[in-house]
Each structure stands twice: as C-alpha cells, then as structure tokens.
Amino acid sequence: MTVDSTEDLFVDGLKHAYYTEQRLVDALDELEQTSSSQELKSGFAEHREETQNHIDRLEEVFEQIDADAEGEEDPVVKGMIEAHEEFMDKDPSDEALDRFNIAAGQKSEHYEIAVYGNLIPMADQIGLDDAADTLEQNLREEQDELDSLSEMGEEFDYGELSVSE
C-alpha cells in the first residue's frame, strides 16, 4: 500500500493501533502473571479488559470507514515485548520484576497516547468526526492508565532492590 494522502496515513496508523492493542492484550496477561504484587496483578488484569474494549472500538472505526479490521506489525511494540522477554531471561527478583513491569506498562501507555494523539486530528481533518470521538475514548483511557501506573511507580517500595556489582 502506498501512502499518498492523509486518508492513507490514517488507515495505516489505524492498522498499527489495532496491532498494538491486540499484542498488548497478550502482553498485559504476561505482566499480570509475572507480577508478584496483587495491586499490580489487578491493575494489569483490569487494563487487559479495557484493552479489549479498545480493540472493539478500533473495529468500529474500521467499520465506519468501510475497511477490514487488520493489524500491521509495529516494530516499537515488538521491541517492547522483546525487551520484557530479555529481562525475564535475567531471572530478576520479584521486586525488580514488579518495578520493570510498571515501567514497561508506562512505556506502552506513552506510546499508545502518541498513536491516538496522532490519529484523532487526522480523523478530524478528513471529516471522520465519529471515528475521532471513538478514538478519543481510547486516548482518555490510556491517559488514565498512565496516571495509575505512574502513581504505582511513585509509591513503589524499593527497599528490597539494591545495585549489584
């Protein structure tokens, strides 16, 4: 597919967002399973459900523009998931893994906020007001999740973590 217009760029971005959300459903399950903190486990489980809602909304947008809902691989998301796998190979302590999982969640939220923050004005520009409104719902929820993760990160007890030589 060549990208020659804002419409093409919007559809391409929508495909990347769809791939991102689909991959993050699985990644959030992994974050939940590997976290030792019950608060983190609950937070990742809730966000996984919310992410499924994001997928459903993206499918609505695909429907609104009369396009098939399909994802396009996003190297940023792929890299974030690989970074988690590599960290797991280091056999981290529970505390280190919990902190890493918080940071991984924050990184993905920042990325998703950027994705939706770019798609919304494009949808507005090409006259897709309903699509922009739908995407705005996802953006608000991503921002709320980032706030929640940031709060957890600020409250995280680093007492058990030490710098090893």
Secondary structure, DSSP 4 states (H G I P E B T S, - for coil): ----SHHHHHHHHHHHHHHHHHHHHHHHHHHHHH---HHHHHHHHHHHHHHHHHHHHHHHHHHHTT--------HHHHHHHHHHHHHHTT---HHHHHHHHHHHHHHHHHHHHHHHHHHHHHHHHTT-HHHHHHHHHHHHHHHHHHHHHHHHHHH---TT-----
